[in-house]
């Protein structure tokens, strides 16, 4: 009927608008974090078998910290314990539990997400920095190196922009 067709069109438009909004948030989040390495506190909101979800309140971002890489054959640093709904180390000395406060490093992953997704699409990468769990956490030294590399990359980009503007001032448009 005419009413069903109209409802289908409206539902389709609504879904497309939601997807456009999500894509816009993803794009601007990636643009904001491009070339940056940031360490922030977060809270574990969900325990998964292969990782855990973390909410970073300062940015309003939720992401997953994976305990193993997709293509890795190495054993996971933490194992899922269903009865406790927690990720626990092999010697049971460390664990990740629901609502636990953690520190994570955020940066844009330069590798394509997967072969079936456009190589232009990048994903925000979250890695654990605290608590320090061998085989999973980024060490303080690695974090410092990553931050230094990100600053150097940003400085190089800025110098290239200044160079282009000074060479071709006629092509610069003011907004």
Wavefront OBJ file of the C-alpha trace (Angstrom):
o trace
v 0.000 0.000 0.000
v 0.906 3.643 -0.317
v 1.347 4.015 3.463
v 3.834 1.072 3.623
v 5.855 2.501 0.731
v 6.018 5.893 2.443
v 7.128 4.267 5.731
v 9.821 2.271 3.893
v 11.155 5.453 2.274
v 11.201 7.307 5.600
v 12.918 4.380 7.374
v 15.524 4.180 4.616
v 16.221 7.922 4.854
v 16.486 7.676 8.625
v 19.014 4.799 8.384
v 21.064 6.700 5.803
v 21.099 9.813 8.014
v 22.288 7.747 10.993
v 25.073 6.180 8.921
v 26.127 9.593 7.599
v 26.288 10.932 11.164
v 28.403 8.000 12.345
v 30.734 8.300 9.349
v 31.121 12.029 10.015
v 32.044 11.420 13.666
v 34.556 8.740 12.601
v 36.114 11.050 9.997
v 36.528 14.011 12.336
v 37.809 11.792 15.149
v 40.459 10.375 12.812
v 41.375 13.867 11.561
v 41.733 15.083 15.151
v 44.014 12.200 16.176
v 45.993 11.989 12.900
v 49.671 12.428 13.658
v 49.040 12.429 17.422
v 49.736 9.895 20.136
v 47.660 10.598 23.222
v 47.540 8.767 26.554
v 44.282 9.088 28.497
v 42.488 7.425 31.415
v 39.487 5.268 30.624
v 37.063 2.798 32.148
v 36.410 -0.794 31.109
v 32.786 -0.993 29.960
v 32.681 -4.503 28.527
v 34.780 -7.660 28.743
v 35.162 -9.631 25.512
v 36.838 -12.987 24.897
v 39.586 -11.346 22.833
v 39.789 -7.935 24.521
v 37.821 -5.287 26.365
v 35.910 -2.085 25.581
v 37.167 1.145 27.095
v 35.291 4.444 27.470
v 37.558 7.501 27.348
v 35.441 10.227 29.005
v 37.695 13.154 28.052
v 36.931 12.531 24.348
v 33.630 10.654 24.624
v 35.141 7.777 22.655
v 34.596 4.076 23.209
v 36.921 1.554 21.613
v 38.264 -1.957 21.971
v 41.686 -2.950 23.301
v 42.459 -6.373 21.817
v 44.497 -8.895 23.796
v 45.835 -10.541 20.613
v 46.454 -9.295 17.092
v 44.127 -10.682 14.384
v 46.945 -12.345 12.446
v 49.025 -13.358 15.472
v 49.535 -16.989 16.437
v 51.063 -16.044 19.807
v 49.069 -16.881 22.941
v 47.035 -14.055 24.467
v 48.528 -12.148 27.402
v 45.156 -12.433 29.152
v 42.622 -15.265 29.082
v 38.859 -14.818 29.404
v 37.372 -16.306 32.592
v 33.637 -16.655 32.052
v 32.711 -17.238 35.721
v 34.352 -13.929 36.753
v 33.604 -12.103 33.471
v 37.237 -10.964 33.543
v 40.470 -11.231 31.586
v 43.168 -12.822 33.771
v 46.901 -13.354 33.210
v 48.252 -16.933 33.107
v 49.753 -16.649 36.604
v 46.571 -14.895 37.887
v 48.634 -11.958 39.151
v 46.871 -9.391 36.953
v 43.375 -8.984 35.587
v 41.069 -6.636 33.733
v 37.586 -6.316 35.222
v 34.415 -4.416 34.469
v 34.516 -0.685 35.456
v 38.256 -0.892 36.197
v 40.169 2.332 35.548
v 42.909 1.884 32.935
v 45.151 4.153 30.851
v 45.188 3.742 27.098
v 47.161 5.178 24.224
v 45.126 6.495 21.285
v 46.440 6.957 17.767
v 45.218 6.496 14.209
v 46.303 3.116 12.835
v 48.025 3.709 9.479
v 47.333 0.190 8.246
v 44.121 -0.447 6.252
v 41.347 -2.004 8.364
v 41.016 -5.099 6.162
v 41.202 -6.217 2.564
v 37.458 -5.850 1.990
v 37.382 -2.229 3.203
v 38.741 0.707 1.243
v 42.422 1.283 1.937
v 41.582 4.935 2.581
v 39.715 4.067 5.774
v 41.713 4.218 8.979
v 40.798 3.054 12.449
v 41.496 4.556 15.862
v 43.900 2.224 17.665
v 43.697 1.841 21.446
v 46.526 0.166 23.354
v 46.822 -0.446 27.083
v 49.519 1.489 28.984
v 48.363 0.901 32.598
v 48.215 -1.544 34.256
v 51.481 -2.873 32.843
v 50.768 -6.385 31.541
v 53.700 -8.097 29.765
v 52.864 -8.935 26.157
v 49.921 -6.502 26.043
v 50.769 -3.078 27.492
v 52.801 -0.418 25.745
v 55.848 0.334 27.890
v 56.586 3.875 29.065
v 59.660 3.942 26.819
v 57.680 2.851 23.726
v 55.007 5.448 24.507
v 57.638 8.186 24.750
v 59.145 7.120 21.388
v 55.715 7.109 19.730
v 54.888 10.574 21.079
v 58.259 11.909 19.877
v 57.713 10.418 16.405
v 54.214 11.920 16.230
v 55.527 15.394 17.185
v 58.280 15.129 14.570
v 55.755 14.120 11.897
v 53.481 17.062 12.792
v 56.413 19.503 12.702
v 57.434 18.221 9.250
v 53.872 18.643 7.966
v 53.732 22.203 9.309
v 57.053 23.120 7.686
v 55.858 21.737 4.326
v 52.686 23.840 4.558
v 54.686 26.989 5.389
v 57.024 26.263 2.473
v 54.125 25.847 0.026
v 52.414 29.017 1.244
v 55.593 31.080 0.898
v 56.352 29.712 -2.588
v 52.812 30.120 -3.930
v 51.062 32.925 -2.001
v 48.762 33.630 -4.960
v 47.136 30.201 -4.519
v 46.294 30.730 -0.865
v 42.628 31.474 -0.299
v 41.428 33.314 2.759
v 38.292 32.179 4.432
l 1 2 3 4 5 6 7 8 9 10 11 12 13 14 15 16 17 18 19 20 21 22 23 24 25 26 27 28 29 30 31 32 33 34 35 36 37 38 39 40 41 42 43 44 45 46 47 48 49 50 51 52 53 54 55 56 57 58 59 60 61 62 63 64 65 66 67 68 69 70 71 72 73 74 75 76 77 78 79 80 81 82 83 84 85 86 87 88 89 90 91 92 93 94 95 96 97 98 99 100 101 102 103 104 105 106 107 108 109 110 111 112 113 114 115 116 117 118 119 120 121 122 123 124 125 126 127 128 129 130 131 132 133 134 135 136 137 138 139 140 141 142 143 144 145 146 147 148 149 150 151 152 153 154 155 156 157 158 159 160 161 162 163 164 165 166 167 168 169 170 171 172 173 174 175
